[in-house]
Amino acid sequence: MQYVGGTELNAITGEHLKDLFATETWQNHFTALSDSLGFSLSIYSQTGTKLFTPLRTHPLCRGFRSSSSELTSQCKSYCHPFMMNTISKGKPDVYKCYAKIMTFALPIKYMDERAVVLGQGSFSSYEDFRECMNHLSAIGLDTISITMPLTFTSVEHTWKVSGFVADSVGRLLKDAQETVTLKRKIESLKSIIGKWGSSADERSEMLYKEMIDKLSSLLDIDDIAILAFDRKQKKYLSLYSLSRSSGPAEAIAISERDSIVQDLVSGKPFVLSAEPIEDPKADFLNGMGALYFFSVMVFKKLEGILRITDRVLKESDKQIIMAYCQQTALSIENQRLHEGLDKKFDRFAAISELTKTITGIRDYETLLQTILDKSADLLKAEQGSLMLVDHKTENLYVEAKKGNSEEVPEKHRINRGEGIAGRVAELGEAILVENLEDDPRVMQKNRQHYKTRSFVSVPLKIDDRIIGVLNLSDKMSGEVFDEEDLKLIQSFTTQAAIVMERNVFYHRSEELKKLTITDSLTGLLNRRYLYERLKDEVARSERYNHHLSLLMLDLDGFKYCNDTFGHLFGDKLLKDIAEALQNTVRSMDIVARYGGDEFMVILPETAEALAIDIAERLRSNVAMKAVLPQEAADKVPHPLTASIGVVCYPDHGKTIELLLENVDKALYRAKNKGKNRIEVFS
């Protein structure tokens, strides 16, 4: 036994999972999930060994590892108990990691191995972000550089992402495990009838033919045939037959309603019948003696019927025939599973590529049009539309379109429940139509500008919430849309809906962030955020022993102009002054509106002499920018200018409160000495 973190675990190495996750297909799967969901995904075995490392790890974790080995150790120690507890209980968990990042731990199981998916999103709040940065500062490390827009992840959203990852990874692991199990079944049957039928590359028709040939040779059967189900005719039709007496046996058909079929479907391995089957072409069978019908059950459905005529079978013969039927069914299942897996992985590769394409698009209208265009390319459709739900009116309106655009008016609206798209939005279920004129759900004449009568309409959903509907029509080949098309487009729309939702959240968070830190009139930083930035800069100057200067600027004569010419004139003047200040300072400097006609400028790594020089440029540019119209200038007793107070850290104060108090005193002295001047605190 092995002890990890005080917990006794079986020393299972997880090599099978490690090999599985090392494949390019799974690497692409986790990378696509990370890109579309915004969570960095890692996989750990139940011993704590990392089985999969994302190509792009979380920037904060990467910064921690590069900053301090102590931090790396603390991070691992913090997350390890959560991972072990998740594996032990077999239930997912959501928590904040050592760096205050929202994280989920998701248990997974493959064969006899257990592992945990660790997903890391972002901070749940700005307070958590600040706490993390302050912790880094407290232990003497630089704050980690954040190169992407700061977004926040709620606990509810983390649980939703965890559920989506569990479903996506779980289904693929289940398919992989079922394939392995199926291979084991085939290997066990090889001991009974050799190596025949084990190839997964053989088609069902070839497997049936091989079964007929071998049984005919092995048992010396005179007349044998295999009938396969035809879904269009709803009958079992002769696919391949052998007859020693008269060459190929005559083709027959058995209805799916025939009693023989019903007996086989009910679970009987074979049916013995002395009566001819219910088929007008089967008169030649009259008087031929016993007829045996053996079932070929594929995925618990009767897909083939093996018919043997004019033969009295021994019990041992029946057992051999049933073994062949069972193995043929298993071979067909195996072949279809491989086909299904290949299609799934091909489909997933296509979806992953499309998801990468749309994930980086920030403009919402461009995103929607790209989703529609890529969806049409995916199904090779010539026409389509993407409609969004207006949650205020519950209407659907066209936001993007492709093909015959004049037929669909811009922002065309329909009621929820109205028409096909409206019904999809109301029920939340996709509609696939092969022929709209015959389909009882539609029953309407095809419009002239559509080439075919087939279309597909799919809801765009986040959990159970409908956010839109995607409509596609007119395959370029002229064929109808089928179930494979529906599965393919549903896989993409699942990813697309998530990207759309993230895009909306991103823009909302950016707008909210801007509102909380900027002054609505001038666009400069506001007073509250100025305190935060000043706190950061003073702490940084103290840590690295750098100078820091602070300027406080007040407009001379602004109140008179505002009272005389009105607030609209005053507001425009403040905007012009703000623009002049922003254009004068360096890119590293921080300009804020302190209140009214007062402005503040933080000058990082700037000593007194350079601060005075910058203040002089500001004073001069304000005078140039604040030019009044002639009719106003004649009424103003003196020109509009600026008085500026200057303080320097640490010479004039080592705390934020003292610096603000002293810069205010310096400004007051500049005002008292005649205005339009610069005064340094002393």
C-alpha positions in Angstrom: 0.0 0.0 0.0 1.0 3.6 -0.6 0.4 6.6 1.7 -0.3 10.0 0.0 -1.0 13.0 2.2 -1.9 10.7 5.1 -4.5 8.8 3.0 -4.0 5.1 2.2 -4.4 4.4 -1.5 -4.0 1.4 -3.7 -0.8 1.9 -5.7 -2.5 2.0 -9.1 -0.3 3.8 -11.5 -2.9 4.9 -14.0 -0.8 3.9 -17.0 -3.9 3.1 -19.2 -5.4 6.5 -18.6 -2.1 8.2 -19.1 -1.7 6.5 -22.5 -5.2 7.4 -23.4 -4.8 11.1 -22.5 -1.4 11.2 -24.3 -3.1 10.7 -27.7 -3.5 13.7 -29.9 -7.3 13.2 -30.0 -7.7 13.6 -26.3 -5.1 16.4 -26.1 -7.2 18.3 -28.7 -10.4 17.5 -26.8 -9.1 19.0 -23.5 -7.6 21.9 -25.3 -10.9 22.7 -27.1 -12.8 22.4 -23.8 -10.4 24.8 -22.1 -10.6 27.3 -25.0 -14.5 27.2 -25.2 -15.2 27.1 -21.4 -12.4 29.4 -20.2 -11.2 26.9 -17.7 -7.6 25.4 -17.6 -8.0 21.6 -17.3 -5.5 19.2 -15.7 -5.8 15.5 -15.0 -4.3 13.7 -11.9 -4.3 10.0 -11.0 -5.5 8.8 -7.6 -1.9 8.8 -6.4 -1.6 12.5 -7.2 0.5 11.9 -10.4 -0.3 14.4 -13.2 -1.7 12.5 -16.2 -2.4 15.5 -18.4 -1.0 19.0 -18.5 -2.7 21.7 -20.6 -0.7 23.4 -23.3 -1.8 26.7 -21.9 -1.8 26.6 -18.1 -3.6 29.2 -15.9 -1.4 32.4 -16.1 -1.5 32.9 -12.3 -0.4 29.3 -11.6 2.3 29.7 -14.2 3.4 32.9 -12.5 3.4 31.2 -9.1 5.6 28.4 -10.3 8.1 30.7 -11.9 8.1 33.1 -8.9 8.7 30.8 -6.0 9.2 27.1 -5.3 7.6 27.7 -1.9 4.4 29.0 -3.6 4.4 25.9 -5.9 4.6 23.6 -2.9 1.9 25.5 -1.1 -0.4 25.4 -4.1 0.0 21.6 -4.5 -0.5 21.0 -0.8 -3.7 23.1 -0.9 -5.4 21.4 -3.9 -4.2 17.9 -3.1 -6.8 17.1 -0.2 -9.6 18.3 -2.4 -8.5 16.0 -5.2 -8.1 13.0 -3.0 -11.5 13.7 -1.3 -13.2 13.9 -4.7 -11.7 10.6 -5.8 -12.6 9.0 -2.5 -16.2 10.1 -2.4 -16.7 9.9 -6.2 -18.4 13.3 -6.2 -17.4 16.6 -7.8 -16.4 19.6 -5.6 -16.0 23.3 -6.2 -13.7 25.5 -4.1 -11.2 28.4 -4.2 -7.6 27.4 -4.6 -4.7 28.8 -2.7 -4.5 31.7 -5.2 -8.3 32.4 -4.7 -9.1 31.0 -8.2 -12.5 29.3 -8.6 -11.7 25.6 -9.1 -13.6 22.4 -9.6 -12.4 18.8 -8.9 -14.2 16.2 -11.0 -13.8 12.4 -10.5 -13.6 10.2 -13.6 -13.3 6.4 -13.9 -12.0 4.3 -16.8 -11.9 0.5 -16.5 -10.4 -0.1 -13.0 -8.6 3.3 -12.8 -9.8 6.5 -11.1 -8.6 10.0 -11.7 -9.6 13.6 -11.1 -10.1 16.5 -13.6 -9.0 19.8 -12.1 -10.5 22.9 -13.8 -9.4 26.4 -12.9 -11.4 29.4 -14.0 -10.8 32.9 -12.6 -11.4 34.9 -9.5 -15.0 35.0 -8.1 -14.7 38.7 -7.2 -12.4 41.6 -7.4 -11.8 41.3 -3.6 -10.3 37.8 -4.2 -8.0 39.2 -6.9 -6.9 42.0 -4.5 -6.3 39.5 -1.7 -4.2 37.3 -3.9 -2.1 40.3 -5.1 -1.7 41.6 -1.5 -0.6 38.1 -0.3 2.1 38.1 -3.0 3.2 41.6 -1.9 3.3 40.6 1.8 5.8 37.8 1.1 8.0 40.0 -1.0 7.1 38.9 -4.5 6.1 41.0 -7.5 2.5 40.9 -8.4 1.8 38.6 -11.3 1.3 40.3 -14.6 -2.3 39.9 -15.9 -2.2 40.1 -19.7 -5.9 39.2 -20.4 -9.0 41.2 -19.5 -9.9 40.4 -15.9 -13.1 38.3 -15.7 -14.9 36.8 -12.7 -16.3 33.3 -12.3 -19.2 32.5 -10.0 -19.7 29.3 -8.0 -22.8 28.5 -10.0 -21.0 28.9 -13.3 -18.2 26.7 -12.0 -20.7 24.0 -11.2 -22.2 24.3 -14.6 -18.8 24.0 -16.3 -18.0 21.0 -14.1 -21.2 19.3 -15.2 -20.5 20.0 -18.9 -16.9 18.6 -18.6 -18.3 15.5 -16.8 -20.8 14.8 -19.6 -18.3 15.4 -22.4 -15.4 13.4 -20.9 -17.7 10.7 -19.4 -19.4 9.9 -22.7 -16.1 9.6 -24.6 -14.5 7.5 -21.8 -17.6 5.3 -21.8 -17.3 4.8 -25.6 -13.6 3.9 -25.3 -14.4 1.4 -22.5 -17.2 -0.2 -24.4 -14.9 -0.7 -27.3 -12.3 -2.4 -25.1 -15.0 -4.6 -23.5 -16.3 -5.6 -26.9 -12.8 -6.6 -28.1 -12.6 -8.8 -25.0 -15.8 -10.5 -26.0 -14.6 -11.2 -29.5 -11.3 -12.6 -28.2 -13.3 -15.0 -26.0 -15.4 -16.2 -28.9 -12.2 -16.8 -31.0 -11.6 -19.9 -28.9 -14.9 -21.4 -30.1 -14.7 -20.7 -33.8 -11.1 -19.5 -34.5 -10.2 -16.2 -35.9 -13.1 -15.8 -38.2 -15.1 -12.6 -38.0 -12.7 -10.7 -35.7 -11.9 -7.9 -38.1 -13.6 -4.6 -37.3 -13.0 -3.4 -40.9 -15.4 -5.8 -42.5 -18.8 -4.6 -43.5 -21.9 -6.4 -42.2 -22.7 -7.7 -45.7 -19.3 -9.4 -45.8 -19.7 -10.8 -42.3 -23.1 -12.3 -43.3 -21.6 -13.8 -46.5 -18.7 -15.3 -44.6 -21.1 -16.8 -42.0 -23.2 -18.4 -44.8 -20.2 -19.8 -46.6 -18.7 -21.3 -43.4 -21.9 -22.8 -42.1 -22.8 -24.2 -45.5 -19.4 -25.9 -45.6 -19.2 -26.9 -42.0 -22.7 -28.4 -41.7 -23.2 -29.5 -45.3 -26.5 -27.5 -45.5 -28.3 -27.6 -48.8 -30.3 -24.3 -48.5 -29.3 -21.4 -46.4 -29.9 -17.6 -46.6 -29.5 -14.5 -44.7 -32.2 -11.8 -44.6 -31.4 -8.2 -43.5 -33.9 -5.6 -42.4 -34.8 -2.9 -45.0 -36.1 0.1 -43.1 -37.8 1.7 -46.0 -39.9 -1.4 -46.9 -40.1 -2.5 -43.3 -39.3 -6.1 -44.4 -36.5 -8.6 -44.0 -35.1 -9.1 -47.5 -32.7 -11.8 -48.9 -29.2 -10.4 -48.8 -27.2 -13.5 -49.6 -28.1 -17.2 -50.1 -26.7 -20.6 -51.1 -28.5 -23.7 -52.4 -26.6 -26.8 -53.3 -29.4 -28.3 -55.3 -30.5 -25.5 -57.6 -27.8 -22.8 -57.3 -28.7 -19.5 -55.6 -31.9 -19.7 -53.5 -34.9 -17.7 -54.7 -35.2 -14.4 -52.9 -38.0 -14.1 -50.3 -39.1 -11.4 -47.9 -40.5 -11.5 -44.4 -42.7 -8.7 -43.0 -41.7 -7.2 -39.7 -45.3 -8.0 -38.5 -44.8 -11.7 -39.3 -45.2 -14.1 -36.3 -41.7 -15.5 -37.0 -40.2 -12.0 -36.5 -42.3 -11.5 -33.4 -41.1 -14.7 -31.9 -37.4 -13.9 -32.6 -37.8 -10.3 -31.3 -39.3 -11.7 -28.1 -36.0 -13.5 -27.3 -36.2 -16.9 -29.0 -32.8 -17.8 -30.5 -34.5 -19.6 -33.3 -38.0 -20.6 -34.6 -38.9 -23.9 -36.2 -41.7 -23.6 -38.7 -43.3 -26.2 -41.0 -45.6 -23.6 -42.5 -44.5 -21.3 -45.4 -43.9 -17.7 -44.4 -46.4 -14.9 -45.2 -45.0 -13.9 -48.6 -46.7 -14.4 -52.0 -43.4 -15.2 -53.6 -42.7 -18.1 -51.2 -45.0 -20.7 -52.8 -42.0 -22.7 -53.9 -41.3 -23.5 -50.2 -44.6 -25.5 -49.9 -43.9 -29.1 -49.0 -40.2 -28.7 -48.4 -40.3 -29.7 -44.7 -38.8 -27.9 -41.7 -37.8 -24.2 -41.9 -35.4 -22.8 -39.3 -35.1 -19.1 -38.6 -32.2 -18.0 -36.3 -31.9 -14.4 -35.0 -29.0 -12.1 -35.5 -29.5 -9.5 -32.7 -27.4 -6.4 -33.1 -27.5 -4.0 -30.1 -30.6 -6.0 -28.9 -32.4 -5.4 -32.2 -33.3 -8.0 -34.8 -31.2 -6.9 -37.8 -30.8 -10.3 -39.5 -32.5 -13.6 -39.9 -30.6 -16.8 -40.8 -33.0 -19.1 -42.7 -32.2 -22.8 -43.2 -34.6 -25.1 -45.1 -35.1 -28.8 -45.9 -32.8 -29.8 -43.1 -33.3 -31.6 -39.8 -30.8 -30.1 -37.5 -29.1 -31.8 -34.6 -28.9 -30.1 -31.2 -25.1 -29.7 -31.7 -25.7 -28.1 -35.1 -28.1 -25.6 -33.5 -25.5 -24.6 -30.9 -22.9 -24.0 -33.6 -25.3 -22.0 -35.7 -26.4 -19.9 -32.7 -22.7 -19.3 -31.8 -22.0 -18.1 -35.4 -25.1 -15.8 -35.2 -23.9 -14.4 -31.9 -20.4 -13.8 -33.1 -21.5 -12.2 -36.3 -23.8 -9.9 -34.3 -20.8 -9.0 -32.0 -18.6 -8.4 -35.1 -21.2 -6.1 -36.6 -21.6 -4.3 -33.2 -17.8 -3.9 -33.0 -17.6 -2.6 -36.6 -20.4 -0.1 -35.9 -18.8 1.0 -32.7 -15.6 1.7 -34.4 -17.5 3.5 -37.2 -19.3 5.5 -34.5 -16.1 6.3 -32.7 -14.4 7.3 -35.9 -17.4 9.5 -36.8 -17.5 11.0 -33.3 -13.8 11.8 -33.3 -13.9 13.2 -36.8 -16.9 15.2 -35.8 -15.2 16.3 -32.6 -12.1 17.4 -34.6 -14.3 19.5 -36.9 -16.2 21.0 -33.9 -12.9 21.7 -32.1 -11.5 23.5 -35.1 -14.7 25.6 -35.5 -14.8 26.3 -31.8 -11.2 27.6 -31.9 -12.3 29.9 -34.8 -15.2 31.5 -33.0 -13.7 31.6 -29.4 -11.4 34.6 -30.1 -14.0 36.8 -31.8 -14.9 39.7 -29.6 -17.4 41.6 -31.8 -20.8 40.1 -31.1 -22.4 40.6 -34.5 -19.3 39.2 -36.2 -19.4 36.2 -33.9 -23.1 35.4 -34.8 -22.5 35.7 -38.5 -19.4 33.5 -38.2 -21.3 30.9 -36.3 -24.0 30.8 -39.0 -21.4 30.7 -41.8 -19.4 27.9 -40.2 -22.6 25.9 -39.4 -23.6 26.2 -43.1 -20.1 25.0 -44.1 -20.3 22.1 -41.7 -23.6 20.8 -43.2 -22.8 22.1 -46.7 -26.0 24.2 -46.7 -26.5 27.2 -49.0 -29.0 29.1 -46.9 -29.6 29.7 -43.2 -30.4 32.2 -40.5 -29.5 32.7 -36.8 -32.3 34.0 -34.6 -32.0 35.3 -31.1 -34.6 35.4 -28.3 -35.7 38.8 -27.1 -36.3 37.9 -23.4 -38.3 41.1 -22.9 -40.9 40.3 -25.5 -40.2 36.5 -25.9 -40.0 37.1 -29.7 -37.4 35.7 -32.1 -35.6 38.1 -34.4 -33.1 37.4 -37.2 -29.6 38.6 -36.3 -27.6 36.8 -39.0 -28.5 35.3 -42.4 -27.0 33.5 -45.3 -28.2 32.9 -48.8 -31.3 34.6 -50.3 -31.2 37.6 -48.0 -34.0 39.6 -49.6 -36.5 36.9 -48.5 -35.7 37.5 -44.8 -36.1 41.1 -43.7 -33.5 42.6 -41.4 -34.4 42.0 -37.8 -37.4 40.0 -38.9 -39.4 39.0 -35.9 -41.7 36.0 -35.1 -43.5 35.0 -31.9 -42.3 32.2 -29.8 -44.3 29.1 -30.9 -45.0 30.6 -34.3 -43.7 28.6 -37.3 -40.9 26.1 -37.2 -38.2 28.2 -35.5 -40.8 29.5 -33.0 -41.8 26.0 -32.1 -38.1 25.0 -31.7 -37.6 28.0 -29.3 -40.8 27.1 -27.4 -40.1 23.4 -27.0 -36.3 23.5 -26.9 -36.0 20.6 -29.2 -34.5 20.4 -32.7 -36.6 19.7 -35.8 -35.3 17.7 -38.7 -37.5 17.7 -41.8 -36.8 15.6 -44.9 -39.8 16.9 -46.9 -41.8 19.9 -45.4 -44.7 19.2 -47.7 -45.2 15.6 -46.4 -44.1 16.1 -42.7 -47.2 16.3 -40.5 -45.4 18.8 -38.2 -45.1 21.3 -41.1 -47.4 20.4 -44.1 -46.7 23.6 -46.1 -45.8 24.3 -49.7 -42.1 24.8 -50.4 -41.3 28.4 -51.2 -39.9 29.2 -54.6 -36.4 30.4 -53.5 -35.6 27.1 -51.7 -34.1 24.4 -53.9 -35.0 21.4 -51.6 -37.8 20.6 -49.2 -35.4 19.5 -46.4 -34.1 21.7 -43.5 -32.9 21.5 -40.0 -33.8 23.9 -37.1 -31.8 23.6 -33.9 -32.1 25.5 -30.5 -29.1 27.4 -29.0 -29.3 26.5 -25.4 -27.5 27.2 -22.1 -28.7 24.4 -19.8 -32.5 24.6 -20.3 -32.5 28.3 -21.3 -33.1 29.0 -25.0 -31.1 31.9 -26.3 -31.7 31.4 -30.0 -32.4 29.2 -33.0 -30.2 28.2 -35.9 -31.9 27.3 -39.2 -30.2 25.7 -42.2 -31.6 24.6 -45.6 -30.7 23.6 -49.2 -27.8 21.2 -49.2 -25.4 22.0 -52.0 -25.7 18.4 -53.2 -29.5 18.5 -53.3 -29.7 15.7 -50.7 -31.9 15.8 -47.6 -30.5 16.4 -44.1 -30.3 13.3 -42.0 -29.7 12.2 -38.4 -25.9 12.5 -38.7 -26.3 16.1 -39.9 -28.5 16.8 -36.9 -26.0 15.2 -34.4 -23.2 17.2 -36.0 -24.9 20.5 -35.9 -26.1 20.0 -32.3 -22.6 19.3 -31.2 -21.4 22.6 -32.7 -24.4 24.6 -31.4 -23.7 23.3 -27.9 -20.2 24.9 -28.1 -21.4 27.9 -30.0 -24.0 28.8 -27.4 -21.4 28.7 -24.6 -19.1 31.0 -26.7 -22.0 33.4 -27.3 -22.8 33.5 -23.6 -19.2 34.1 -22.7 -19.0 36.9 -25.3 -22.0 38.6 -23.7 -20.6 38.2 -20.2 -17.2 39.6 -21.4 -18.8 42.8 -22.8 -21.0 43.2 -19.7 -18.1 42.8 -17.4 -16.0 45.2 -19.4 -18.7 47.8 -19.3 -19.3 47.3 -15.6 -15.5 47.5 -14.9 -15.3 50.7 -16.9 -18.3 52.2 -15.0 -16.8 51.3 -11.6 -13.3 52.8 -12.2 -13.9 55.8 -14.6 -15.5 59.2 -14.4 -18.6 59.3 -16.6 -18.0 62.8 -17.9 -14.3 62.9 -18.7 -13.5 59.2 -19.1 -10.6 59.5 -16.6 -10.2 57.3 -13.6 -12.5 58.3 -10.8 -11.6 59.3 -7.2 -12.3 55.9 -5.7 -10.1 54.0 -8.1 -7.4 56.7 -7.8 -7.0 55.7 -4.1 -6.5 52.1 -5.2 -3.9 53.0 -7.7 -2.1 55.4 -5.4 -2.0 52.6 -2.7 -0.4 50.2 -5.2 2.1 52.8 -6.4 3.2 53.8 -2.9 3.6 50.2 -1.9 5.7 49.5 -5.0 7.8 52.6 -4.4 8.4 51.5 -0.8 9.3 48.0 -1.8 11.8 49.0 -4.5 13.0 52.3 -2.9 11.7 54.4 -5.8 10.5 58.0 -5.9 6.9 58.8 -6.5 5.3 62.2 -7.2 1.7 63.4 -7.0 0.2 66.5 -8.7 -3.1 68.1 -7.8 -4.5 70.5 -10.4 -7.3 73.0 -10.0 -8.8 75.2 -12.7 -8.6 79.0 -12.0 -11.9 80.7 -12.9 -13.8 77.6 -13.8 -16.7 78.3 -11.4 -17.2 81.8 -13.0 -17.3 80.2 -16.5 -19.7 77.5 -15.4 -22.1 79.9 -13.6 -22.0 82.4 -16.5 -22.2 80.2 -19.6 -24.0 77.2 -18.1 -23.2 73.6 -17.2 -23.1 72.3 -20.8 -20.3 74.8 -21.6 -18.6 73.8 -18.3 -18.9 70.1 -19.1 -17.3 70.5 -22.5 -14.5 72.5 -21.0 -13.8 69.8 -18.5 -13.7 67.2 -21.3 -11.2 69.3 -23.2 -9.0 69.8 -20.1 -9.1 66.0 -19.4 -8.0 65.3 -23.0 -5.2 67.8 -22.7 -3.9 66.2 -19.4 -4.1 62.7 -20.9 -2.1 63.8 -24.0 0.6 65.5 -21.9 1.6 62.8 -19.4 3.6 59.7 -20.1 2.0 56.3 -20.7 3.1 55.1 -17.3 1.4 58.1 -15.5 -2.1 58.0 -14.1 -4.6 60.8 -14.5 -7.9 61.0 -12.5 -10.7 63.4 -11.9 -10.6 64.2 -8.2 -13.8 66.1 -8.1 -15.4 69.2 -9.7 -12.7 71.0 -11.5 -9.9 69.3 -9.6 -7.6 66.6 -11.2 -4.9 64.4 -9.8 -1.8 62.9 -11.6 0.3 60.1 -10.2 3.9 60.0 -11.5 5.5 56.7 -10.7 9.3 56.5 -10.4 9.5 60.3 -10.6 11.6 62.6 -8.4 10.8 66.3 -7.7 12.7 67.9 -10.5 11.1 65.9 -13.2 7.7 66.2 -11.5 8.0 70.0 -11.7 8.9 69.8 -15.4 5.8 67.7 -16.1 3.6 70.0 -14.0 4.8 73.0 -16.1 3.9 71.2 -19.3 0.4 70.5 -17.9 -0.1 74.1 -16.8 1.0 75.4 -20.2 -1.2 72.9 -22.1 -4.3 73.7 -20.0 -3.9 77.4 -20.8 -3.7 76.6 -24.5 -6.6 74.2 -24.4 -8.9 76.4 -22.3 -9.5 79.0 -25.0 -12.8 80.7 -24.6 -14.9 82.1 -27.5 -14.5 85.8 -28.1 -17.9 86.7 -26.7 -17.1 84.7 -23.5 -13.5 85.9 -23.2 -14.7 89.6 -23.1 -16.9 88.8 -20.1 -14.3 86.7 -18.1 -12.2 88.9 -15.8 -9.1 86.8 -16.2 -8.1 83.9 -18.5 -8.8 80.2 -17.6 -5.6 78.8 -16.1 -4.5 76.0 -13.8 -2.8 76.0 -10.3 -0.8 72.9 -9.4 0.5 71.5 -6.1 3.3 69.0 -6.1 4.4 66.4 -3.4 7.1 63.7 -3.6 7.4 60.3 -1.9 9.1 59.8 0.5 10.3 63.4 1.1 6.8 64.9 1.7 5.1 61.9 3.3 5.2 58.1 3.4 1.5 57.4 3.7 -1.3 58.0 1.2 -3.2 60.2 3.8 -0.1 62.4 4.3 0.6 62.8 0.6 -3.0 63.8 -0.1 -3.0 66.2 2.8 0.3 67.9 1.7 -0.5 68.1 -2.0 -3.7 69.9 -1.1 -1.7 72.3 1.0 0.7 72.9 -1.9 -2.2 73.6 -4.2 -3.8 76.0 -1.7 -0.5 77.9 -1.5 -0.4 78.2 -5.4 -3.9 79.6 -5.3 -3.0 82.2 -2.6 0.1 83.3 -4.5 -1.8 84.4 -7.5 -2.9 81.3 -9.3 -1.6 79.9 -12.6 1.5 78.6 -10.9 3.2 75.6 -9.5 4.0 75.1 -5.8 6.0 72.2 -4.2 5.1 71.3 -0.6 7.6 72.5 2.0 
